[in-house]
Amino acid sequence: MKHKVLRKDVSTNTMLPKVELIRVVKNKNGEIFVDQTQKANGRGVYLRANLEALAIVKKQRLLEKGLKTKIGEEVFLMIEKEIKENWM
C-alpha cells in the first residue's frame, strides 16, 4: 500500500491528503498565486478545495497569517475561480 502524503488544511486545522487540497504560495518576489504543480518555491498554505473553506479562510484571515503578508481581494477571487473551474 502506497503512503498518502498529508498536509494541514488551514480552514479546519486538520490533516488531509495533499491531492484534496489547493496550495497558495507567496514567492520571494512577494507574488501570491495558486500553485497547481504543488512544487513552487516559497511559503505555501494548503486549503480544502471548496467555497465553504474559502469563506472561513477569508473571514478569519488565515491566509494572511499563513503567508505572513496582507492579502488583497483579487487573491481570493483567483482562488474562487480555481475552485469553480477545476474542483467542482
mmCIF file of the C-alpha atoms, coordinates in Angstrom:
data_MODEL
# 
_entry.id   MODEL 
# 
loop_
_atom_site.group_PDB 
_atom_site.id 
_atom_site.type_symbol 
_atom_site.label_atom_id 
_atom_site.label_alt_id 
_atom_site.label_comp_id 
_atom_site.label_asym_id 
_atom_site.label_entity_id 
_atom_site.label_seq_id 
_atom_site.pdbx_PDB_ins_code 
_atom_site.Cartn_x 
_atom_site.Cartn_y 
_atom_site.Cartn_z 
_atom_site.occupancy 
_atom_site.B_iso_or_equiv 
_atom_site.pdbx_formal_charge 
_atom_site.auth_seq_id 
_atom_site.auth_comp_id 
_atom_site.auth_asym_id 
_atom_site.auth_atom_id 
_atom_site.pdbx_PDB_model_num 
ATOM 1  C CA . MET A 1 1  ? 0.000   0.000  0.000   1.00 0.00 ? 1  MET A CA 1 
ATOM 2  C CA . LYS A 1 2  ? 1.335   3.408  -1.011  1.00 0.00 ? 2  LYS A CA 1 
ATOM 3  C CA . HIS A 1 3  ? 1.741   6.104  1.638   1.00 0.00 ? 3  HIS A CA 1 
ATOM 4  C CA . LYS A 1 4  ? -0.649  9.085  1.305   1.00 0.00 ? 4  LYS A CA 1 
ATOM 5  C CA . VAL A 1 5  ? 1.041   12.450 1.728   1.00 0.00 ? 5  VAL A CA 1 
ATOM 6  C CA . LEU A 1 6  ? -0.848  14.572 4.267   1.00 0.00 ? 6  LEU A CA 1 
ATOM 7  C CA . ARG A 1 7  ? -0.896  18.346 4.684   1.00 0.00 ? 7  ARG A CA 1 
ATOM 8  C CA . LYS A 1 8  ? -2.711  20.579 7.161   1.00 0.00 ? 8  LYS A CA 1 
ATOM 9  C CA . ASP A 1 9  ? -5.790  22.415 5.903   1.00 0.00 ? 9  ASP A CA 1 
ATOM 10 C CA . VAL A 1 10 ? -5.741  25.949 7.367   1.00 0.00 ? 10 VAL A CA 1 
ATOM 11 C CA . SER A 1 11 ? -9.541  26.294 7.368   1.00 0.00 ? 11 SER A CA 1 
ATOM 12 C CA . THR A 1 12 ? -10.226 23.273 9.621   1.00 0.00 ? 12 THR A CA 1 
ATOM 13 C CA . ASN A 1 13 ? -6.738  22.695 11.064  1.00 0.00 ? 13 ASN A CA 1 
ATOM 14 C CA . THR A 1 14 ? -6.920  19.005 10.131  1.00 0.00 ? 14 THR A CA 1 
ATOM 15 C CA . MET A 1 15 ? -4.562  16.782 8.180   1.00 0.00 ? 15 MET A CA 1 
ATOM 16 C CA . LEU A 1 16 ? -5.906  15.797 4.753   1.00 0.00 ? 16 LEU A CA 1 
ATOM 17 C CA . PRO A 1 17 ? -4.426  14.046 1.697   1.00 0.00 ? 17 PRO A CA 1 
ATOM 18 C CA . LYS A 1 18 ? -2.413  16.509 -0.381  1.00 0.00 ? 18 LYS A CA 1 
ATOM 19 C CA . VAL A 1 19 ? -4.393  15.679 -3.545  1.00 0.00 ? 19 VAL A CA 1 
ATOM 20 C CA . GLU A 1 20 ? -7.589  17.094 -1.955  1.00 0.00 ? 20 GLU A CA 1 
ATOM 21 C CA . LEU A 1 21 ? -6.029  20.488 -1.176  1.00 0.00 ? 21 LEU A CA 1 
ATOM 22 C CA . ILE A 1 22 ? -5.197  23.682 -3.048  1.00 0.00 ? 22 ILE A CA 1 
ATOM 23 C CA . ARG A 1 23 ? -1.781  25.232 -2.398  1.00 0.00 ? 23 ARG A CA 1 
ATOM 24 C CA . VAL A 1 24 ? -1.450  29.012 -2.314  1.00 0.00 ? 24 VAL A CA 1 
ATOM 25 C CA . VAL A 1 25 ? 2.138   30.309 -2.461  1.00 0.00 ? 25 VAL A CA 1 
ATOM 26 C CA . LYS A 1 26 ? 3.957   33.570 -1.769  1.00 0.00 ? 26 LYS A CA 1 
ATOM 27 C CA . ASN A 1 27 ? 7.314   33.581 -3.560  1.00 0.00 ? 27 ASN A CA 1 
ATOM 28 C CA . LYS A 1 28 ? 10.453  35.633 -2.848  1.00 0.00 ? 28 LYS A CA 1 
ATOM 29 C CA . ASN A 1 29 ? 9.170   38.484 -5.039  1.00 0.00 ? 29 ASN A CA 1 
ATOM 30 C CA . GLY A 1 30 ? 6.009   38.770 -2.922  1.00 0.00 ? 30 GLY A CA 1 
ATOM 31 C CA . GLU A 1 31 ? 3.747   37.378 -5.656  1.00 0.00 ? 31 GLU A CA 1 
ATOM 32 C CA . ILE A 1 32 ? 0.797   35.328 -4.376  1.00 0.00 ? 32 ILE A CA 1 
ATOM 33 C CA . PHE A 1 33 ? -0.656  32.649 -6.640  1.00 0.00 ? 33 PHE A CA 1 
ATOM 34 C CA . VAL A 1 34 ? -2.362  29.250 -6.731  1.00 0.00 ? 34 VAL A CA 1 
ATOM 35 C CA . ASP A 1 35 ? 0.333   26.595 -7.177  1.00 0.00 ? 35 ASP A CA 1 
ATOM 36 C CA . GLN A 1 36 ? -1.179  23.972 -9.467  1.00 0.00 ? 36 GLN A CA 1 
ATOM 37 C CA . THR A 1 37 ? 2.031   21.909 -9.540  1.00 0.00 ? 37 THR A CA 1 
ATOM 38 C CA . GLN A 1 38 ? 2.260   21.973 -5.712  1.00 0.00 ? 38 GLN A CA 1 
ATOM 39 C CA . LYS A 1 39 ? 6.046   22.271 -6.089  1.00 0.00 ? 39 LYS A CA 1 
ATOM 40 C CA . ALA A 1 40 ? 6.681   26.009 -6.470  1.00 0.00 ? 40 ALA A CA 1 
ATOM 41 C CA . ASN A 1 41 ? 9.292   27.651 -4.254  1.00 0.00 ? 41 ASN A CA 1 
ATOM 42 C CA . GLY A 1 42 ? 8.055   29.912 -1.484  1.00 0.00 ? 42 GLY A CA 1 
ATOM 43 C CA . ARG A 1 43 ? 5.855   29.912 1.587   1.00 0.00 ? 43 ARG A CA 1 
ATOM 44 C CA . GLY A 1 44 ? 2.817   27.731 0.959   1.00 0.00 ? 44 GLY A CA 1 
ATOM 45 C CA . VAL A 1 45 ? -0.567  27.341 2.615   1.00 0.00 ? 45 VAL A CA 1 
ATOM 46 C CA . TYR A 1 46 ? -2.983  24.493 1.924   1.00 0.00 ? 46 TYR A CA 1 
ATOM 47 C CA . LEU A 1 47 ? -6.774  24.749 1.973   1.00 0.00 ? 47 LEU A CA 1 
ATOM 48 C CA . ARG A 1 48 ? -9.633  22.466 1.062   1.00 0.00 ? 48 ARG A CA 1 
ATOM 49 C CA . ALA A 1 49 ? -10.944 22.913 -2.441  1.00 0.00 ? 49 ALA A CA 1 
ATOM 50 C CA . ASN A 1 50 ? -14.439 24.182 -1.644  1.00 0.00 ? 50 ASN A CA 1 
ATOM 51 C CA . LEU A 1 51 ? -16.124 27.551 -1.206  1.00 0.00 ? 51 LEU A CA 1 
ATOM 52 C CA . GLU A 1 52 ? -17.018 26.952 2.469   1.00 0.00 ? 52 GLU A CA 1 
ATOM 53 C CA . ALA A 1 53 ? -13.336 26.560 3.361   1.00 0.00 ? 53 ALA A CA 1 
ATOM 54 C CA . LEU A 1 54 ? -12.504 29.696 1.366   1.00 0.00 ? 54 LEU A CA 1 
ATOM 55 C CA . ALA A 1 55 ? -15.144 31.662 3.312   1.00 0.00 ? 55 ALA A CA 1 
ATOM 56 C CA . ILE A 1 56 ? -13.627 30.520 6.637   1.00 0.00 ? 56 ILE A CA 1 
ATOM 57 C CA . VAL A 1 57 ? -10.110 31.407 5.472   1.00 0.00 ? 57 VAL A CA 1 
ATOM 58 C CA . LYS A 1 58 ? -11.242 34.850 4.318   1.00 0.00 ? 58 LYS A CA 1 
ATOM 59 C CA . LYS A 1 59 ? -13.275 35.652 7.445   1.00 0.00 ? 59 LYS A CA 1 
ATOM 60 C CA . GLN A 1 60 ? -10.568 34.580 9.910   1.00 0.00 ? 60 GLN A CA 1 
ATOM 61 C CA . ARG A 1 61 ? -7.712  35.995 7.782   1.00 0.00 ? 61 ARG A CA 1 
ATOM 62 C CA . LEU A 1 62 ? -5.925  32.635 7.848   1.00 0.00 ? 62 LEU A CA 1 
ATOM 63 C CA . LEU A 1 63 ? -4.137  33.207 4.534   1.00 0.00 ? 63 LEU A CA 1 
ATOM 64 C CA . GLU A 1 64 ? -2.636  36.433 5.843   1.00 0.00 ? 64 GLU A CA 1 
ATOM 65 C CA . LYS A 1 65 ? -1.392  34.625 8.940   1.00 0.00 ? 65 LYS A CA 1 
ATOM 66 C CA . GLY A 1 66 ? -0.031  31.659 6.995   1.00 0.00 ? 66 GLY A CA 1 
ATOM 67 C CA . LEU A 1 67 ? 1.703   33.685 4.294   1.00 0.00 ? 67 LEU A CA 1 
ATOM 68 C CA . LYS A 1 68 ? 2.738   36.452 6.709   1.00 0.00 ? 68 LYS A CA 1 
ATOM 69 C CA . THR A 1 69 ? 1.542   39.262 4.429   1.00 0.00 ? 69 THR A CA 1 
ATOM 70 C CA . LYS A 1 70 ? -1.517  41.331 3.531   1.00 0.00 ? 70 LYS A CA 1 
ATOM 71 C CA . ILE A 1 71 ? -3.885  39.622 1.087   1.00 0.00 ? 71 ILE A CA 1 
ATOM 72 C CA . GLY A 1 72 ? -5.936  41.591 -1.428  1.00 0.00 ? 72 GLY A CA 1 
ATOM 73 C CA . GLU A 1 73 ? -9.430  40.723 -2.655  1.00 0.00 ? 73 GLU A CA 1 
ATOM 74 C CA . GLU A 1 74 ? -8.009  39.729 -6.061  1.00 0.00 ? 74 GLU A CA 1 
ATOM 75 C CA . VAL A 1 75 ? -6.229  36.747 -4.459  1.00 0.00 ? 75 VAL A CA 1 
ATOM 76 C CA . PHE A 1 76 ? -9.499  35.425 -3.018  1.00 0.00 ? 76 PHE A CA 1 
ATOM 77 C CA . LEU A 1 77 ? -11.174 35.895 -6.410  1.00 0.00 ? 77 LEU A CA 1 
ATOM 78 C CA . MET A 1 78 ? -8.322  33.951 -8.040  1.00 0.00 ? 78 MET A CA 1 
ATOM 79 C CA . ILE A 1 79 ? -8.745  31.084 -5.540  1.00 0.00 ? 79 ILE A CA 1 
ATOM 80 C CA . GLU A 1 80 ? -12.525 31.093 -6.012  1.00 0.00 ? 80 GLU A CA 1 
ATOM 81 C CA . LYS A 1 81 ? -12.056 30.912 -9.787  1.00 0.00 ? 81 LYS A CA 1 
ATOM 82 C CA . GLU A 1 82 ? -9.630  27.986 -9.369  1.00 0.00 ? 82 GLU A CA 1 
ATOM 83 C CA . ILE A 1 83 ? -12.134 26.102 -7.186  1.00 0.00 ? 83 ILE A CA 1 
ATOM 84 C CA . LYS A 1 84 ? -15.034 26.661 -9.582  1.00 0.00 ? 84 LYS A CA 1 
ATOM 85 C CA . GLU A 1 85 ? -13.063 25.742 -12.713 1.00 0.00 ? 85 GLU A CA 1 
ATOM 86 C CA . ASN A 1 86 ? -11.033 22.774 -11.518 1.00 0.00 ? 86 ASN A CA 1 
ATOM 87 C CA . TRP A 1 87 ? -12.580 21.342 -8.349  1.00 0.00 ? 87 TRP A CA 1 
ATOM 88 C CA . MET A 1 88 ? -16.373 21.404 -8.755  1.00 0.00 ? 88 MET A CA 1 
# 
